[in-house]
């Protein structure tokens, strides 16, 4: 005998839940669903046992078939009273939504600025040169930290320029609306009077973005010299890592350049007309070392230059098609210099190499040059623009441009990374995994395993030859690789006109990062700042800014040290 519904009384702790008409056809799932609604005990946590006779034994299984029970007989034995069950299980705590729904209209302006696309800068009359550089510096957190720690005690054109730059950058972060950089433009014209020039119609003249950038760094170098400003930007930098840098700008952007001059006219004793020489003691090589020694000196640069026209001496006409080729040409060349041995001017080979690397590397494309006009009435000359395409990548390796000492330290990190990669590949080929390697330690406690792993790593580091610092604020075990994060571009054929824009890498990607077709380049999110108009773009769009036409082409590339 069977019945469609039965009364149930479920004892749960101190509570009793009555199910007056439980539908038997609902099965175990139906019973647990009803109990979950009344008790908030999750179905997968429930343990149900029968107290009345004639039901099931032990804990009720999810796959138990109620059709095997004669519920009519069980109810008859209980003399019409509800069948008694016992429920064990803890109720789930009631929680609100994991994230509170907030409408964009209800957020304050500074919070809206974090959600929407970054804000732009209004053009106040040919100020695109200033707007583009400012947007690129906006993506340089170390400089911004130093500016926020800058509180000048006196007032001058220099202090007003840095203070207005700081305030403009902070204002950009607090709003999603375009910001008028009025104070920054005024202080720029005070600090650089040539930027206040106007045309025949009284309108402000277009200025050079690189001249503004270099002038701004020169002023910042003179102002951001206090320890608290340097520590704000580079909190963990040591005196050794500073490498002689005495201010934040030289620590952040400065490249210590080692220049070696070698007299070419001593390559052959017969050509030099001078027989003064000494023989090296190495009998195996029997090389001749001439008395005129190489001249070595050091200088400070705040950017590298990609020479597009040819050699750095202005005479070579090498075709430059890539950034690395142009930089190599700018670091090598020939000059005329007096030779003390020959007693006259001679031709010397000039070679520059980087002796200290910066966290932020700026590279200027030499697109503008001065062309003499001897046939013109005023012989004043004219400023011209090189339109030829020069390619660049999203990463830049400076190893070949470094001094021997810096190369030696970078090589230590590179060799270590190569060994680790080879070990990983070998383990993968052997079917081993990092998880198995850790399990083989037979260490059950996570904290003990972490301590053991750290001790092993320290012991290995003690044996290895640790690389010495090659610059301030660089990542540990830096290998000499930089990643592109901002670009200033120029559009137009007129060097004194045209239009500047900024292209800045987004702080976060909106989705999965794909590869650019037929390359290993990541196609990440960027923003293009056309004054007050801001639009999203991708890495592939930025890499097309190599020139060769009337579209925007790279003028200043900003790279940061890659971890």
Protein Blocks (a to p, Z undefined) as FASTA:
>chain_A
ZZfbdcddddehjbccddfbacfklommlmmmmmmmmnopafklpccddfbghiaghjad
fkbcfklpcfklmmmmnnopacddddedddddddddfbdcddfklpcfklmmmmmccddd
ddeejalmmmmmmmmmmmmmklmmmmmmpccfbdcfklmmmmmmmmmmmmmmmpcbdcdf
kkmmmmmmmmmmmlmpccfkopacdddfklmmmmmmmmmmmmmmcfklmmmmmmmbcfkl
nnopabfklmmmpccdddddddfklmpmklnopabdcddfblklopacdfbdcddddddd
fbdcddfklcfnomaccdcfbfklmmmmmmgccdddddfklopacddddddddfbdcfbd
cddddfbccdddfkbmnlnopadddfbdcdddfbdcfklmpcfklmmmmmmmmmmmmmmm
mmmmmmmmnopafklmmmmnopablklmmmmmmmmmmmmmmmpccdddfbehiaehiehi
acdfbdcddedjbfkgcjdddddddfbdfbdcdddehiabdcddddddehjaccdddfkl
mmmmngjiabdcdfbdcddddZZ
